[in-house]
């Protein structure tokens, strides 16, 4: 195994996930705000699950998204 290739591929994947996830969350919040589902003061629980099928690996991260 090439450690450098491995680490670079992990970082690229995590960057993709981070940027894409932020964009999707921002779109969902903007839509909910426009539809008056949110008032802009919420703190919302959030959960992210990472799965790698080839490793039979799954881990879940819990956190929160605060609007104020």
Sine and cosine of phi, psi and omega as CSV:
sin_phi,cos_phi,sin_psi,cos_psi,sin_omega,cos_omega
0.00,0.00,0.67,-0.74,0.06,-1.00
-1.00,-0.07,0.95,-0.31,-0.06,-1.00
-0.86,0.52,-0.65,0.76,-0.02,-1.00
-0.91,0.42,-0.72,0.70,0.04,-1.00
-0.87,0.49,-0.70,0.71,0.01,-1.00
-0.85,0.52,-0.78,0.63,-0.02,-1.00
-0.90,0.43,-0.64,0.77,0.02,-1.00
-0.90,0.43,-0.67,0.74,-0.01,-1.00
-0.92,0.40,-0.60,0.80,0.07,-1.00
-0.89,0.45,-0.73,0.68,-0.02,-1.00
-0.89,0.46,-0.64,0.77,0.05,-1.00
-0.90,0.45,-0.68,0.73,0.02,-1.00
-0.89,0.46,-0.73,0.68,-0.02,-1.00
-0.90,0.43,-0.58,0.82,0.07,-1.00
-0.91,0.42,-0.70,0.71,0.04,-1.00
-0.85,0.53,-0.74,0.67,-0.01,-1.00
-0.89,0.45,-0.71,0.71,-0.03,-1.00
-0.89,0.46,-0.77,0.64,-0.03,-1.00
-0.91,0.40,-0.72,0.70,-0.02,-1.00
-0.91,0.41,-0.67,0.74,0.00,-1.00
-0.90,0.45,-0.69,0.72,0.01,-1.00
-0.87,0.49,-0.70,0.71,-0.01,-1.00
-0.87,0.50,-0.72,0.70,-0.02,-1.00
-0.92,0.40,-0.64,0.77,0.04,-1.00
-0.90,0.44,-0.71,0.71,0.02,-1.00
-0.87,0.50,-0.67,0.74,0.03,-1.00
-0.89,0.45,-0.70,0.71,-0.03,-1.00
-0.90,0.43,-0.65,0.76,0.02,-1.00
-0.93,0.37,-0.68,0.73,0.02,-1.00
-0.87,0.50,-0.67,0.74,0.02,-1.00
-0.90,0.43,-0.71,0.70,0.00,-1.00
-0.90,0.43,-0.60,0.80,0.05,-1.00
-0.92,0.40,-0.68,0.73,-0.01,-1.00
-0.90,0.43,-0.53,0.85,0.00,-1.00
-1.00,-0.02,0.12,0.99,0.02,-1.00
0.86,0.51,0.50,0.86,0.09,-1.00
-0.99,0.16,-0.53,0.85,0.05,-1.00
-0.90,-0.44,0.50,-0.87,0.05,-1.00
-0.97,-0.26,-0.05,1.00,0.07,-1.00
0.99,-0.11,0.08,1.00,0.00,-1.00
-0.90,-0.43,0.04,1.00,-0.12,-0.99
-0.94,0.34,0.45,-0.89,0.28,-0.96
-0.87,-0.49,0.86,-0.52,-0.12,-0.99
-0.90,-0.44,0.76,-0.65,0.10,-1.00
-0.90,0.44,0.58,-0.81,0.02,-1.00
-0.71,-0.71,0.51,-0.86,-0.01,-1.00
-0.67,-0.74,0.69,-0.72,0.04,-1.00
-0.81,-0.59,0.76,-0.65,0.04,-1.00
-0.91,-0.42,0.78,-0.63,0.06,-1.00
-0.95,-0.30,0.81,-0.59,0.00,-1.00
-0.79,-0.62,0.67,-0.74,0.14,-0.99
-0.78,-0.62,0.99,-0.14,-0.12,-0.99
-0.85,0.53,-0.66,0.75,-0.04,-1.00
-0.88,0.47,-0.39,0.92,0.01,-1.00
-0.98,-0.21,-0.03,1.00,-0.13,-0.99
0.77,0.63,0.77,0.64,-0.13,-0.99
-0.86,-0.51,0.72,-0.70,0.07,-1.00
-0.50,-0.87,0.74,-0.67,0.05,-1.00
-0.64,-0.77,0.63,-0.78,-0.03,-1.00
-0.90,-0.43,0.67,-0.74,0.04,-1.00
-0.90,-0.43,0.75,-0.66,0.03,-1.00
-0.94,-0.34,0.61,-0.79,0.02,-1.00
-0.31,-0.95,-0.38,-0.92,0.03,-1.00
-0.53,-0.85,0.44,-0.90,0.07,-1.00
-0.91,-0.41,0.85,-0.52,-0.01,-1.00
-0.96,-0.30,0.71,-0.71,0.04,-1.00
-0.99,-0.11,-0.26,0.96,0.02,-1.00
-0.55,-0.84,0.00,0.00,0.00,0.00
